[in-house]
Amino acid sequence: MKIPKPYFTNVPHVGDLEFYYAFYMLERPILFICKDANNNVYLCSCCELYPELQWVIAKISIQEILSLIDNKLSLFDIFQSSENKWVAEWKEGDLTERIYEVNLFDDDMLPDQGEFLDAEDGEFNDVASVLLAENIDTNDIQYDQDDGVGASEYFSEGVYVCNFNWSSEINQKTISLADNFSSAA
């Protein structure tokens, strides 16, 4: 299936959302991430395939995605706890989807309470690594004055990141994450 670009158009108070990553796909992305022009992250779920397509969309943080991947937040909770929520609907023959803001999602639109992503260890490390790399605040980096290389560990949005190296000569960032993304004690 060709992924539309943008995936959602004219989301109220946001603008267009671009497809970023799919956790699950069938004939189309079912549970996936989109981003807006400001690099904000949205968790999206296709909750109805027939007779029309229907999605729930929730603006979430990078930390919430990491907690989702680490099976610490349920899908139901992450959708309902978001302060910014939308529903998108599309019927065959329509040129664009209809998107509207909601205060709460109907429970029947969401995964069951207590349902988690059920990610295996390391299963979604690729997307987690990229999301963290794209959202690093270089002000959080502690520099070692002796060799000019960045610290071997630091915290970003409460997530422990290790082996961060910064080389000003080639202007390159390299990140490798702790296997379980857990906060250091």
C-alpha positions as CSV (number, residue, x, y, z in Angstrom):
1,M,0.0,0.0,0.0
2,K,1.2,3.5,-0.8
3,I,1.3,5.7,2.2
4,P,-0.4,9.1,1.5
5,K,1.6,12.2,2.0
6,P,0.4,13.9,4.2
7,Y,-1.4,11.1,5.9
8,F,-3.9,13.4,7.5
9,T,-4.7,16.9,6.2
10,N,-5.8,20.0,8.0
11,V,-6.0,18.5,11.5
12,P,-7.7,21.3,13.6
13,H,-5.1,23.5,15.3
14,V,-2.3,21.4,14.0
15,G,-2.2,21.2,10.2
16,D,-1.0,18.2,8.2
17,L,0.3,15.0,9.8
18,E,3.0,13.0,8.0
19,F,3.2,9.2,8.5
20,Y,6.4,8.3,10.5
21,Y,6.3,4.7,11.7
22,A,3.9,1.8,11.9
23,F,3.9,-0.6,14.9
24,Y,1.2,-2.8,13.2
25,M,0.0,-3.0,9.6
26,L,-2.7,-5.0,7.9
27,E,-3.9,-3.6,4.5
28,R,-2.9,-0.2,5.9
29,P,-1.2,1.1,9.0
30,I,-3.3,0.1,12.1
31,L,-1.2,1.5,15.0
32,F,1.3,4.1,13.9
33,I,3.0,7.4,14.6
34,C,2.6,10.6,12.7
35,K,4.5,13.9,13.1
36,D,3.5,17.5,12.4
37,A,5.6,20.3,10.9
38,N,6.9,21.2,14.4
39,N,8.1,17.6,15.0
40,N,5.4,16.9,17.6
41,V,4.4,13.2,17.8
42,Y,0.9,11.7,17.4
43,L,-0.2,8.1,18.1
44,C,-2.8,7.0,15.6
45,S,-5.0,3.9,15.5
46,C,-7.3,2.8,12.7
47,C,-10.2,1.6,14.8
48,E,-12.7,1.0,11.9
49,L,-12.0,-0.5,8.5
50,Y,-15.5,-1.2,7.2
51,P,-17.8,0.3,6.0
52,E,-15.8,3.5,6.4
53,L,-12.3,4.1,7.8
54,Q,-12.0,5.7,11.2
55,W,-8.9,6.7,13.2
56,V,-8.2,8.0,16.7
57,I,-5.3,10.5,16.9
58,A,-3.6,11.6,20.1
59,K,-0.7,14.0,20.6
60,I,1.8,12.3,22.9
61,S,5.4,12.8,24.1
62,I,8.5,10.9,23.2
63,Q,8.6,9.7,26.8
64,E,5.1,8.3,26.4
65,I,6.2,6.4,23.2
66,L,9.1,5.0,25.1
67,S,6.8,3.9,27.9
68,L,4.5,2.3,25.4
69,I,7.4,0.4,23.8
70,D,8.5,-0.6,27.3
71,N,5.0,-1.9,28.1
72,K,4.6,0.5,30.9
73,L,1.6,2.4,29.5
74,S,-1.5,0.7,28.0
75,L,-2.8,1.8,24.6
76,F,-6.1,2.7,26.2
77,D,-4.5,4.9,28.8
78,I,-2.1,6.7,26.4
79,F,-5.0,7.6,24.1
80,Q,-7.4,8.7,26.9
81,S,-4.8,10.6,28.9
82,S,-3.8,12.8,25.9
83,E,-4.8,16.4,26.2
84,N,-5.2,16.7,22.4
85,K,-7.4,14.2,20.7
86,W,-9.0,13.9,17.2
87,V,-11.1,11.5,15.3
88,A,-10.7,11.1,11.5
89,E,-13.3,9.5,9.2
90,W,-13.1,8.7,5.5
91,K,-15.8,7.1,3.3
92,E,-15.0,5.7,-0.1
93,G,-15.5,8.3,-2.7
94,D,-14.6,11.2,-0.4
95,L,-11.7,13.3,-1.5
96,T,-10.4,13.9,2.0
97,E,-11.0,12.7,5.5
98,R,-13.2,14.6,8.0
99,I,-11.2,15.3,11.2
100,Y,-12.7,16.8,14.4
101,E,-11.4,17.4,17.9
102,V,-12.9,15.4,20.8
103,N,-12.5,15.7,24.6
104,L,-12.7,11.9,25.1
105,F,-12.7,8.9,22.8
106,D,-15.6,6.5,23.0
107,D,-14.2,3.4,24.7
108,D,-15.3,1.2,21.8
109,M,-12.9,3.2,19.5
110,L,-9.9,2.2,21.6
111,P,-8.0,-1.0,22.4
112,D,-9.3,-2.7,25.5
113,Q,-8.2,-1.4,28.9
114,G,-5.1,-3.1,30.0
115,E,-3.9,-3.9,26.5
116,F,-0.2,-3.1,25.9
117,L,1.9,-2.9,22.8
118,D,3.5,-6.2,24.0
119,A,6.8,-5.4,22.4
120,E,9.5,-8.0,22.7
121,D,12.8,-6.7,24.2
122,G,14.5,-4.6,21.5
123,E,11.6,-5.0,19.0
124,F,11.0,-1.2,18.5
125,N,14.5,0.1,19.4
126,D,14.9,1.4,15.9
127,V,12.1,3.9,16.2
128,A,13.0,4.8,19.8
129,S,16.6,5.5,18.8
130,V,15.6,7.7,15.9
131,L,13.0,9.6,17.9
132,L,15.5,10.3,20.7
133,A,18.2,11.3,18.3
134,E,15.8,13.8,16.6
135,N,14.8,15.3,19.9
136,I,18.0,15.6,21.7
137,D,18.5,19.0,23.4
138,T,22.3,19.6,23.2
139,N,22.0,21.7,26.3
140,D,21.5,18.4,28.2
141,I,24.9,17.1,27.2
142,Q,27.7,17.2,29.7
143,Y,31.1,17.7,28.1
144,D,34.3,16.2,29.3
145,Q,36.8,19.1,29.3
146,D,39.8,16.7,28.8
147,D,39.0,15.3,25.4
148,G,36.0,17.4,24.1
149,V,33.9,14.3,23.7
150,G,30.3,14.3,25.0
151,A,29.5,12.5,28.2
152,S,28.9,8.8,28.1
153,E,25.5,9.2,29.7
154,Y,22.8,11.7,30.4
155,F,19.0,12.1,30.8
156,S,16.6,13.3,28.2
157,E,12.9,13.7,29.1
158,G,13.6,11.3,32.0
159,V,15.0,8.6,29.8
160,Y,18.5,7.2,30.4
161,V,20.6,7.5,27.3
162,C,24.1,6.1,27.2
163,N,27.1,6.2,24.9
164,F,26.5,9.6,23.5
165,N,29.4,10.9,21.4
166,W,29.7,14.3,19.9
167,S,32.5,15.2,17.4
168,S,32.6,18.8,16.4
169,E,35.1,18.0,13.6
170,I,32.6,16.0,11.6
171,N,29.4,17.4,13.3
172,Q,28.0,14.0,13.9
173,K,25.9,12.6,16.7
174,T,26.0,8.9,17.6
175,I,23.5,7.4,20.0
176,S,23.1,3.9,21.3
177,L,20.4,3.3,23.9
178,A,20.3,1.2,27.0
179,D,18.4,-2.0,26.0
180,N,15.4,-1.4,28.2
181,F,15.1,2.4,28.1
182,S,14.7,2.4,31.8
183,S,15.7,5.3,34.0
184,A,18.8,5.0,36.0
185,A,18.3,4.4,39.7
